[in-house]
Every structure is written in structure tokens, then in C-alpha cells.
Amino acid sequence: MEQKTPFKELTFSRKIQYIWDYYKIPIFLVIIGIIAVTAFIRGRLAQKNTVLGVLCVNAENNTTEDSGADIFNDFLTDNGYDLSKDEIVLNKNICVDVDKNGLDYQNMSVLTAYFASNEYDICFMDDKTFDYYAKNVCFEDISKYLDETILEKYKDRLAYVTIDGKEYPCGIRLSADDNKFVKASGLYSSCTVGVCSGTSHDAMVKKLCGYILQ
């Protein structure tokens, strides 16, 4: 009967081969575990703090590879935020057609879910879509987030809605021709901006509205 050489007497390469032959499955599992834990830690470290959420519906230019959220970089730095840790999330990938009379069910359901979950704080839309959703109580009284000088500046561009007999301004019509932010974003030639119902970031929303409408 052939005697096995004791492990301690094996050469280094034979020891490696022995360990691999008998323990390769546990080794694989340990490696996978290490990779998973490393990926999780890196993901957590890379995750940024979301300052605000901005939704752009029916953006005319939503094909750029990057998110486009860098248009808020100056706003963040001016307000003391660290761009490596903080961000404003911009979603410009939602398109709906309110003229389809309910046939665009899937996209409209997604947008309705966004509003119901209070995931976003500020919303840009084309005028017709904005007016449709304003009737469904999706936007706050925007005058609460604007100072008197901005209200005066945009008094002729306020979009109104009447809910339960009460009329209030729910949005402001903007154009790339005379609004620096809209022009710089490249997302619309014209649009309406409003504050989403249920936002819990009143102070920052007010500041961002001032930045957009300066």
C-alpha cells in the first residue's frame, strides 16, 4: 500500500496543489464573499447624500450619456455642499403623452407613482402636461417658495389651478430665450416648473427656486 507523504514534508508547490485539490470549494466561497463585501463597502462609500430630487418630464433633450445633474453644481457649492459627497438627483427619462386619453397607461402610472411617493421636490414639464397634472393636485402653491421680487418678476407667467374652489399659483412658465437656467440645461425650449406636493425640503426648495428663477 502506498504511503502518503506527510503534509509538512511536501514541497511548497505540492502543498499548494494539495490545498487546492481538497479545499477549492471553500476557497471559492471565501473569494466570492470577499468580493461581495468589498463591493458593498465601495458602494456605500460611493453613495452620495441626496439633497433634492428634480424631475424633468418630456424633456426635449434627454439623450446625453451623463445624468445632466452637473447643472446644479454651482448651486450646491454656493450653499456649502461637497460635490464629492452631496448631489441633486435629476431624472430626465420620463415621457408621457396626455393626449392619448389614458392609452399611455404605463408611463403615466410611473409618473403618478413618483408623485405619490414624494420622491421628487421640483418638477419641470411641458406646459400641457403640467396643466394636466396640476389638476390632480400634484403641485404646491409655488408662491410659498418665492420671495416678493421673484413673484413680481414672474407675475405674468404664473400658472394657476383651482382645487376645491381655491385658486393658487402652482407653476411658472419658463423659456430658454430669457431664463439662464433653462437655456444652460438644454432640456427645454420652454417649460413650466413647479414644486411637487409633499416635499419635505422646504428651505432647500426655496433656495433652488430662487437659483432657477434668478
N, C-alpha and C positions, 0 to 999 in steps of 0.2 A: 504494500500500500504506500502511495506517495505521501510523504510528509510535507505539510505546508510550512513554508518559511515564516517564522515569527515576524509580525509586522515591523518591529523595531529593527530587524535585520535587513529589511528591504531597502533597495536604493531609493533615492528621492523620487525618481520618475515612476518607479513601481508603486511607491506609496500613493502618489497622485492617482495612478491608474486604479489602484485598489479602492481608494475613497470614491472615485467617480463611479466605478462599477457597482458599488454597494449603496451609495448614498445620493445618486444623481437626482432622484425624485425629490427628496427633502431639499437638496440644493436648489433645484428649480423653484420650489415653492418659496424658499427664503429669498431668492433673487426677485421673484415676482412681487413678494411682499415689500421688499426694499424699494423697488421701482414704484409701486403703488403709493407707499408712504411718502417717498420723495416728491412724486407728482402732486400729491395732496398738499404737502407743505409749500411747494413752489406756487401752487395755485392760490393758496391762502395768502402768501406773501405778496403775490402779484395783484391780488384783488384790491381794487380801489374803493374808497368811500364815495358813495353816490350822493352828491349834493342836491341835485334836482333831476327830474326826468322831463324831457321835451319830446313831444310827438309831432311829427310832420306828416299830414295825410295828403295824398295825391300830390306829392312834391313833383315839380316838373323836371328836376334833375336828381334822381336817386340812384344813379348808376356808378358813381365813383366807388373805388375799392375801399377807401377808408370810411370810417363812420361819419366824418364831417364834424365831429364834436369839437374839433380844434377851433371852431369859430367862437367858442366860449372861453378860450384860454385867457384872453385879456381880462375878461370879467372875473374869472377865478383868481388870477394873480392880483388884480386890483383889490379883491376882497380878502386877501391874506391866505388863500389856499395854495397848497403844494401840488403842482400838476403831476408829480410822481405818485401821489397818494390819493388825490381827490379828482373827481370828474363829474361832468354833467352828461348824463346818458341821453343820446339823441337817437330816436327811432324814426327813420325816414322811409320805411319799407311798406307802409300800409297804403293800399289804394282801394277805394270804394267808388261805386257808381250809384248814386241815389236816384238816378233817372230810370234804373231798371225795375223800380217798383217791387222790391223785395227779391228779385231774381239773383242779386249779388249777395246771397244769404251768407255764404261762408266768410267773406271779408267783412261784411257788416257785423257779423257775430263776434269776430275777433276784436273789432274796434269797440263794440259795445262792452265786451269783457274788460278791455283796457280801462274804459271809463268806470265800470262798476268796481274794479279792483283798486282804484285810486293810485294806479302805478305811475301816472304822469302828472306833472304840475302845470305845464304850459303846453298849449296846442296851437299849431298852425294848420290851416286848411284853405282850400279854395273857397271862395265866397258862398257858392251854392251849397256845398257840403256842410260848411259851418252853420249856415242858417237852418239846415235840416236837423242837425244835432243839437243846436241851441234850443229848439222847440222840445227836445227830450231832456231838458234840464241837465245838460252836460257841462255848463259853464257858469262860473260865479259872476257876480256883479263886479266887473273889472274896475269900476271906479274906486273900489275899496283898496286897490293896489297901486293907484296912481296919485301923484301929488297934483296940486292945483295947476301948476304950469303945464304939465303934460296933458291934463284933461282939457285945458284951454286950447292947447296946440292941436289936439285931435278931435275937438268937439264936433266937427263936421264929418268925421269919419267913424263915429261910433255906430256899432251895430246893436240894435235893441231886440229884446224878446219880451213877450208878455206871458207870465206864468201865474196862474190863479188870480188873474185880474191885476197883477202888479207888473208894470213895465220897468225894465232896468237895462243898462248897457252891458252887454255880455262879451263884446269884442271890439276890435279896432281894425278897419280896413287899411292895408298897407300896400305900398308899391315899391318896386325896385328903383323906380325913377327918382324917388325923393326920400327913401329910407335907407340909411347906410347899412344897417344890419341885414336887411333883406337882400340888398344888392351884393353885399360881401358873401352871404351864404350861397348864392347861386341856385337856391332851391325853388324860388318862385319869381315870376314877373310881377304877380300881385297875389295877395292872400289876406286872410283875416286871422288875427291872433286873439286867443282867449285864455283865461285861467280855468283849469279843469276843476270841476266840483269835487270837493273832498280833499283838496290839497292840505297837507299838514305843515307846509313850509312857508307860512305867510310872509315872514320877514325876508327870506331869500327870494321869494317870488316877486315881492315888491321891488327889490333891488334889480332883479333880472328884467322886469318890465321896464324899469327906468333906463336900463342899459340898452334894451332893444328899441325903445321909443325916443331915445335922446335926440 
